[in-house]
């Protein structure tokens, strides 16, 4: 399965960092299309908005209307951006809160949500309410998506009443009808769960609670699933194997297999399910 949604690429997209707020901005209150440019080693960060407010007492900088943050190839858009500065007066910021049609763009990766909160000390970004990240056709959707930037980990959390955490992967395969090596798109793999965790350094994804996997006429249920990938950012990622735990059930057309745990090896195309005689 080629080109699994890239965790490290998403981390780059979500990693907008504001190193500090320049001093001397107190007089720029309500200036139309106000701009704040911050210099850092990776390049300047430019923040613009229709209106700009700086509250020196509460140490809050606010951009209202068409707020935009740009650094290099990374951009973030929102209706409103509120930056909370360090109360100690260091001019470093503690967190930035973007609300209203939040959208982050980095190369071919886009992330959206109704609210985005970036915590500077923890290097953590949260997208909340109808959060979505996609790269090409591959997507992650959830009620809340959390990016731990330094650890290169992304987590997705469902809303218990409505929205599940869902990853959709469009794999690629060689055409079975031709003799050449051209690739054609295969059916998407859709994985639903209450929680998901993409661990880029260890090249695995963990799905927990009420896991459902669907592709074509095949469906898999389990309490937990661990997907292991192989490959690099340059060559693309393949799914190497998947481990299933708890209440495993595999259905393909009129065939049903159940057990306590299972293993699906993608490269060798086989499934092994284990369990007691009553559960297998």
C-alpha positions in Angstrom: 0.0 0.0 0.0 1.9 3.0 -1.3 2.0 6.5 0.1 0.5 6.1 3.5 -0.4 9.5 5.0 2.9 10.9 6.0 3.2 11.7 9.7 6.4 13.7 9.3 4.9 15.8 6.5 1.9 16.6 8.7 4.2 17.6 11.5 5.8 20.1 9.2 2.4 21.4 8.2 1.3 21.9 11.8 4.6 23.2 13.1 4.0 26.9 12.8 6.1 28.4 15.6 6.1 32.0 16.8 9.4 32.6 18.6 8.5 36.0 20.1 6.5 39.2 19.7 8.4 42.3 18.8 8.2 45.1 21.3 6.8 48.6 20.6 3.5 47.4 19.1 1.2 49.2 21.6 0.4 52.0 19.2 -0.8 49.8 16.4 -4.3 49.3 17.8 -7.0 48.7 15.2 -4.8 49.5 12.2 -6.2 48.1 9.0 -4.2 45.3 7.5 -1.7 45.4 10.3 1.4 43.3 9.8 3.8 41.9 12.3 7.0 40.4 10.9 9.1 38.1 13.2 12.6 37.1 12.2 14.0 33.6 13.1 16.7 31.3 11.7 14.2 29.4 9.5 13.0 32.6 7.9 10.6 35.5 8.7 7.1 34.8 10.1 4.6 37.4 8.9 1.3 37.8 10.6 -1.4 40.0 9.0 -5.1 40.8 9.7 -7.7 43.4 9.1 -7.4 44.7 12.6 -4.7 44.5 15.2 -4.9 44.9 19.0 -2.3 44.7 21.7 -3.3 44.5 25.3 -0.2 45.4 27.3 -1.9 44.7 30.7 -3.1 41.2 29.8 -0.2 40.5 27.4 -2.5 39.5 24.5 -2.1 40.2 20.8 -5.2 39.9 18.7 -5.7 39.8 14.9 -9.3 40.1 13.8 -10.5 39.5 10.2 -8.6 37.5 7.6 -5.8 36.6 10.0 -2.9 35.0 8.2 0.4 33.6 9.4 3.1 32.8 6.8 6.5 31.3 7.1 8.2 29.9 4.1 6.0 27.3 2.5 3.7 27.1 5.6 0.6 29.3 5.9 -2.2 29.4 8.4 -5.5 31.2 7.9 -8.3 32.0 10.3 -11.0 34.5 11.1 -9.3 35.5 14.4 -5.9 34.9 16.0 -5.2 35.5 19.6 -1.6 35.3 20.9 -1.1 35.0 24.7 2.3 36.3 25.7 4.4 35.2 28.7 3.2 37.1 31.7 6.8 37.4 33.0 7.4 40.0 30.2 9.9 38.1 28.2 7.8 38.8 25.0 7.8 35.0 24.3 4.3 33.6 23.8 2.6 30.8 25.7 -0.1 29.9 23.3 -1.8 31.0 20.1 -5.5 30.4 19.5 -6.9 30.5 16.0 -10.7 30.4 15.5 -13.1 30.4 12.6 -12.4 28.5 9.4 -8.9 27.5 10.5 -6.7 26.2 7.7 -3.0 25.2 7.6 -1.2 24.6 4.3 2.2 23.1 3.7 3.1 21.8 0.2 0.5 19.1 -0.6 -0.7 18.8 3.0 -3.7 20.7 4.4 -5.2 20.7 7.9 -8.5 22.3 8.8 -10.7 22.7 11.9 -13.0 25.2 13.6 -10.3 26.0 16.2 -6.6 25.6 16.5 -4.5 26.0 19.6 -0.7 26.0 19.6 1.1 25.5 23.0 4.6 26.9 22.7 6.3 25.3 25.7 4.9 21.8 24.9 5.3 22.3 21.1 1.8 20.9 20.8 -1.0 21.9 18.4 -4.6 20.9 18.7 -7.2 21.1 16.0 -10.8 20.9 17.4 -14.2 20.3 16.0 -14.4 18.7 12.6 -10.7 18.5 12.4 -9.2 17.1 9.2 -5.7 16.5 7.7 -5.1 15.3 4.2 -2.3 14.7 1.8 -3.5 14.0 -1.7 -6.5 11.7 -1.2 -5.3 10.3 2.1 -7.1 11.8 5.1 -7.4 11.8 8.8 -10.7 13.1 10.3 -11.6 13.4 14.0 -13.4 15.6 16.5 -9.9 16.5 17.8 -6.5 16.1 16.3 -3.3 16.6 18.4 0.2 17.0 16.9 3.1 16.5 19.3 5.7 18.2 17.1 9.0 17.2 18.8 7.9 13.6 19.1 6.6 13.5 15.5 3.3 12.0 16.7 -0.2 12.7 15.7 -3.3 11.6 17.7 -6.9 11.6 16.7 -9.9 11.5 19.1 -13.5 10.8 18.4 -16.6 12.5 19.8 -18.5 9.9 21.8 -21.8 11.2 20.4 -21.1 11.6 16.7 -17.7 12.0 15.1 -15.3 9.0 14.9 -11.5 9.1 14.3 -11.1 7.9 10.7 -8.1 7.4 8.5 -8.6 6.8 4.8 -5.7 5.5 2.7 -5.6 5.2 -1.0 -3.1 2.5 -1.8 -1.5 1.9 -5.3 -0.9 -1.4 -6.9 0.5 -2.6 -10.2 -2.0 -3.3 -12.9 -3.0 -6.9 -13.1 -4.4 -6.5 -16.6 -1.2 -5.3 -18.4 2.4 -6.5 -18.7 3.9 -3.1 -17.9 4.7 -1.7 -14.5 2.3 1.2 -14.5 0.4 1.7 -11.3 -3.3 2.3 -11.0 -5.3 3.4 -8.0 -6.8 0.7 -5.8 -9.8 1.0 -3.5 -9.4 3.0 -0.4 -8.8 1.4 3.0 -11.0 3.1 5.7 -10.0 2.6 9.3 -12.4 3.8 12.0 -11.7 3.9 15.8 -12.3 5.9 18.9 -8.6 6.9 19.1 -5.7 6.8 16.7 -2.0 7.5 17.2 0.5 7.9 14.3 4.1 7.3 15.6 6.4 8.4 12.9 9.8 7.5 14.5 8.7 4.0 15.1 6.7 3.8 11.8 3.5 2.5 13.2 -0.1 3.6 13.7 -2.2 2.4 16.7 -6.0 2.3 16.5 -7.9 1.6 19.8 -11.5 0.8 20.7 -14.2 -0.2 18.3 -11.8 -0.5 15.3 -13.5 -1.2 11.9 -11.5 -1.6 8.7 -13.2 -1.6 5.3 -11.9 -2.2 1.8 -14.1 -3.3 -1.1 -16.1 -6.3 0.1 -13.8 -7.0 3.1 -14.4 -5.9 6.7 -12.4 -6.3 9.9 -13.5 -5.6 13.5 -11.2 -5.6 16.6 -10.6 -3.9 19.9 -7.2 -2.7 18.9 -5.1 -2.7 15.7 -1.4 -1.8 15.2 -0.3 -1.0 11.6 3.5 -1.2 10.9 4.9 0.7 7.9 8.1 0.5 6.0 9.8 2.9 3.6 11.0 6.6 3.6 9.5 10.0 2.9 11.3 10.0 -0.4 10.3 6.6 -1.7 6.8 6.4 0.0 5.5 4.2 2.7 4.2 0.7 2.4 2.0 -1.1 5.0 4.2 -4.0 6.1 1.8 -5.8 8.5 -1.2 -5.3 10.8 -1.7 -6.9 14.2 -5.3 -7.3 15.6 -6.2 -7.8 19.3 -9.5 -8.5 21.0 -12.8 -9.7 19.5 -11.3 -10.1 16.0 -13.8 -10.7 13.2 -12.9 -10.8 9.5 -15.6 -11.0 6.9 -15.1 -11.3 3.1 -18.2 -12.1 1.1 -19.6 -15.3 2.6 -16.5 -16.1 4.7 -16.2 -15.2 8.4 -13.2 -15.7 10.6 -13.2 -14.9 14.3 -10.6 -15.1 17.1 -8.8 -13.4 19.9 -6.0 -12.0 17.9 -4.8 -11.9 14.3 -1.9 -10.9 12.0 -2.2 -9.7 8.4 1.0 -9.6 6.4 0.6 -7.3 3.4 3.8 -8.2 1.6 3.1 -12.0 1.7 -0.7 -11.6 1.5 -1.8 -13.9 4.3 -3.9 -13.7 7.4 -3.4 -15.7 10.6 -6.1 -15.7 13.4 -5.7 -17.3 16.8 -8.2 -18.1 19.5 -9.8 -20.9 21.5 -12.1 -23.4 19.8 -15.2 -21.5 20.9 -13.8 -18.2 19.5 -12.1 -19.3 16.3 
